[in-house]
Amino acid sequence: MKTAVVIRHVHFEHLGALEPALREAGYGVRYLEAPTAAFELHSLPDLLVVLGGPISVNDTEDYPFLARELSLVQRQIEQKLPLLGICLGAQLIARALGARVFPMRGKEVGWSPLALTEAGARHAIRHLAAPGLDVLHWHGETFDLPAGAARLASTPLCENQAFSVGDHALGLQFHPEVTAEQLESWFVGHVGELASIPVQVTRLRGQSAPRAKRLEEPLRRFLNEWLRASEEPRASGASDLRRLS
């Protein structure tokens, strides 16, 4: 069985609807808790997934583990092994590729559709941008498009909502993984942030239940197509390169 190693920054920001989809695709799932993980001791996995969190890539003085996490992300990129980053995870991929990560003029929190680029319309991400679908945005930072990356999607508030590097690395600034049940923990865990925007929890909850449900099947189609594309270019001897030096 192939292994998906999932880096989690806070416990309630987990894989959500992505977890059953990954298991159906033949992956065993193993979480690494970012604040305490010994990243340098881990082999490179068949798939590395880096989830979101309420801190910034730039907070390395307060959270030194970010530098070690970034090193693991860089190694996965260098070996061209499948890598998926969501929100903070996308920002870590961008930083690993030398791009600047910086605060937006305002936070983007709520549901809205993606606008695909020409590259996005040919990519598996198109399943998440079908007519009538919204995705959840929950972030206050963004990043420059990394050199050599292809922009896949945007929103009016955030130009770089998704990008790819070859077929193996994909950064998503938005959250396709969330379920309505999972978001109940987000509403508690991010209460301070929600109050500062402000966003009405009751309104966001009412929007989330039907929208998250509609995303479940498109999410499976997206994931399966992207995984096939990311696995195909790998050389037959790639497993020999996975051990971290």
C-alpha positions in Angstrom: 0.0 0.0 0.0 1.2 3.5 -0.8 1.7 5.9 2.0 0.4 9.5 2.4 2.2 11.4 5.1 0.1 14.3 6.3 1.6 17.3 8.1 -1.0 18.7 10.6 -0.4 22.0 12.4 -3.5 22.1 14.6 -5.5 19.0 15.4 -8.9 20.2 14.0 -7.4 21.1 10.6 -7.2 17.6 9.4 -7.8 15.9 6.0 -11.6 16.0 6.3 -13.2 14.7 3.1 -9.8 14.0 1.6 -9.1 11.2 4.0 -11.7 8.7 2.7 -10.9 9.7 -0.8 -7.2 9.0 -0.3 -7.9 5.6 1.3 -10.2 4.7 -1.6 -7.3 5.6 -3.9 -5.1 3.0 -2.2 -3.2 5.2 0.3 -2.5 4.5 3.9 -2.7 7.8 5.9 -0.2 8.8 8.6 -0.2 12.1 10.4 2.8 14.1 11.5 2.0 16.7 14.2 4.1 19.6 12.9 5.0 21.3 16.2 6.7 18.2 17.6 7.6 16.1 14.5 11.2 15.0 14.0 11.0 15.9 10.3 14.7 15.0 9.7 14.1 11.4 10.7 11.4 10.7 8.2 11.8 9.1 4.8 10.1 10.8 1.8 6.7 9.3 1.3 4.8 8.3 -1.8 2.6 11.4 -1.2 3.2 14.3 1.2 0.2 16.5 2.1 0.8 19.7 4.1 -2.3 21.1 5.7 -3.3 24.6 6.9 -2.9 26.3 10.2 -3.2 29.7 12.0 0.5 30.6 11.8 2.6 32.2 9.1 5.5 30.7 7.1 7.4 33.8 8.2 7.0 33.0 12.0 10.2 30.9 12.2 11.5 32.7 15.3 8.4 31.8 17.3 7.9 28.4 15.6 11.4 27.0 14.8 9.8 23.7 13.5 8.8 25.6 10.4 12.4 25.6 9.1 12.6 21.8 9.5 9.2 21.3 7.9 10.3 23.5 5.0 13.4 21.3 4.5 11.2 18.2 4.2 9.0 20.0 1.6 12.1 21.0 -0.4 13.3 17.5 -0.5 10.0 16.2 -1.7 10.1 18.8 -4.5 13.7 18.0 -5.4 12.9 14.3 -5.8 9.7 15.2 -7.8 7.5 13.1 -5.5 3.8 13.9 -5.2 3.2 16.9 -2.9 -0.1 18.6 -2.1 -0.2 21.8 0.0 -3.4 23.4 1.3 -3.5 27.0 2.6 -0.4 27.2 4.9 0.8 24.1 3.0 0.6 26.0 -0.3 2.5 28.9 1.2 5.2 26.5 2.4 5.6 25.1 -1.1 5.8 28.7 -2.5 8.5 29.6 0.1 10.4 26.4 -0.7 10.5 27.5 -4.3 11.9 30.9 -3.4 8.7 32.9 -3.5 7.7 35.7 -1.1 4.8 35.1 1.4 3.1 38.2 2.7 -0.1 39.6 4.3 -3.1 40.4 2.1 -4.8 43.8 2.4 -7.7 42.0 4.0 -8.6 38.5 5.0 -10.5 36.2 2.6 -12.9 34.1 4.7 -16.0 32.5 3.2 -17.3 30.5 0.2 -16.9 31.7 -3.4 -16.1 30.1 -6.8 -12.7 29.8 -8.4 -11.8 31.4 -11.8 -9.6 29.1 -13.8 -6.7 30.1 -16.0 -6.2 28.3 -19.3 -3.8 26.0 -17.5 -6.4 25.4 -14.8 -9.0 24.5 -17.3 -6.8 21.6 -18.4 -5.8 20.5 -14.9 -7.6 18.2 -12.4 -8.5 21.3 -10.4 -11.2 22.0 -13.0 -13.4 19.5 -11.1 -13.5 22.0 -8.1 -14.5 24.9 -10.3 -17.5 23.4 -12.1 -20.5 25.7 -12.5 -22.4 26.0 -9.2 -19.5 25.0 -7.0 -18.0 27.2 -4.3 -14.9 26.5 -2.3 -14.0 27.7 1.2 -11.4 30.4 1.6 -9.9 31.1 5.1 -6.6 33.0 4.9 -5.0 36.4 5.5 -1.7 35.8 3.6 -0.8 35.2 0.0 2.4 34.6 -2.0 4.0 35.5 -5.3 3.8 32.9 -8.0 6.9 30.8 -7.7 9.3 30.8 -10.7 8.5 28.0 -13.0 5.0 27.4 -11.6 1.8 27.6 -13.5 -1.1 29.6 -12.0 -4.3 27.5 -12.1 -7.0 29.6 -10.4 -7.8 33.0 -8.9 -10.5 34.9 -7.0 -11.1 38.6 -7.0 -9.3 38.9 -3.6 -6.4 36.6 -4.3 -4.7 36.1 -7.6 -2.8 32.9 -6.6 -5.4 30.5 -5.4 -3.8 27.5 -7.0 -0.5 26.6 -8.7 1.3 23.6 -10.0 5.0 22.8 -10.5 5.2 20.1 -13.1 2.8 17.2 -12.4 4.2 16.5 -9.0 3.6 19.6 -6.8 0.3 21.4 -6.3 -0.5 24.3 -4.0 -4.1 25.2 -3.1 -4.7 28.4 -1.1 -8.3 27.4 -0.6 -9.8 24.5 1.5 -11.4 21.8 -0.7 -11.1 19.3 2.2 -13.5 20.7 4.7 -16.8 19.0 5.8 -19.6 20.8 7.7 -18.9 18.7 10.8 -15.2 19.6 10.7 -16.0 23.3 10.4 -17.8 23.2 13.8 -14.3 22.7 15.4 -12.9 25.5 13.2 -15.6 27.9 14.5 -14.4 27.3 18.0 -10.7 27.0 17.3 -10.6 30.2 15.3 -13.1 32.2 17.4 -10.6 35.1 17.9 -9.9 35.4 14.2 -13.6 35.3 13.3 -14.4 38.0 15.9 -11.8 40.3 14.5 -13.0 40.2 10.9 -15.9 40.0 11.8 -17.8 37.0 10.3 -21.1 35.7 11.6 -20.7 32.1 12.5 -24.4 31.3 12.0 -24.2 32.7 8.5 -21.0 30.8 7.6 -22.5 27.6 9.1 -25.6 27.9 7.0 -23.5 28.4 3.9 -21.1 25.6 4.6 -23.4 22.6 5.0 -24.8 22.4 1.4 -21.6 23.7 -0.2 -19.3 21.3 1.5 -21.6 18.4 0.6 -21.6 19.3 -3.1 -17.8 19.3 -3.2 -17.4 15.7 -2.0 -17.7 14.0 -5.4 -15.9 16.6 -7.4 -13.1 16.4 -4.7 -12.8 12.6 -5.4 -12.6 13.2 -9.2 -10.0 15.9 -8.7 -7.9 13.8 -6.4 -7.9 10.7 -8.5 -7.0 12.5 -11.7 -4.2 14.5 -10.0 -2.8 11.4 -8.3 -2.7 9.6 -11.6 -0.9 12.5 -13.3 1.6 13.0 -10.4 2.5 9.3 -10.3 3.0 8.7 -14.0 6.2 10.6 -14.6 8.0 8.9 -11.7 11.0 6.8 -12.7 10.9 3.2 -11.8 13.9 3.7 -9.4 12.4 6.7 -7.6 12.0 4.7 -4.4 15.7 4.4 -4.1 16.0 8.1 -3.7 13.5 8.5 -0.8 15.7 8.1 2.2 16.7 11.4 3.7 20.4 12.1 3.8 
